Amino acid sequence: MRIIHGRAERVRSEQRTATVTGEAWFDQVLPPTDGNTIVTVFFAPAARTYWHSHENGQILQVVAGRGLICADGGRPQVIEAGTSVWVPAGERHWHGAAPDSYLVHTAISLGVTRWAEEVAEADYTAPTGGE
């Protein structure tokens, strides 16, 4: 058993640039353990991840703000404080802040994350779908 109080000790917050459009800060809660990671992410308005998938799925828990999430082939869906999302294993998707709001979420990623290309502006600004 391992108990983590707030975030991983002695690990610096990291501003990501290689897999994120815009400004986003990643704060490790649990360093990679048994192939899984937990990070709290702060996205500035309009910042979002690149397309990606997770070997065994991902759980997102939105802590504050408002954002968007989109599965490949779908329309962006609104997520906001209190929203939890399950992304199945291998599902290609992206997530991040809405154009007019920051977003803070905790991401529990199960297994290897496979990063792909940047989200096209047209995909980010596509009309949002229902919940």
Buried (B, 14 or more C-beta within 10 A) or exposed (E): EEEEEEBBEEEEEEEBEEBBBBBBBBBBBBEEEEEBBBBBBBBBBBBBBBBBBBBEBBBBBBBBBBBBBBBEEEEBBBBBBEBEBEBEEEBBBBBBBBEEBBBBBBBBBBBEBEEEEBBEEEBBEBEEEEE
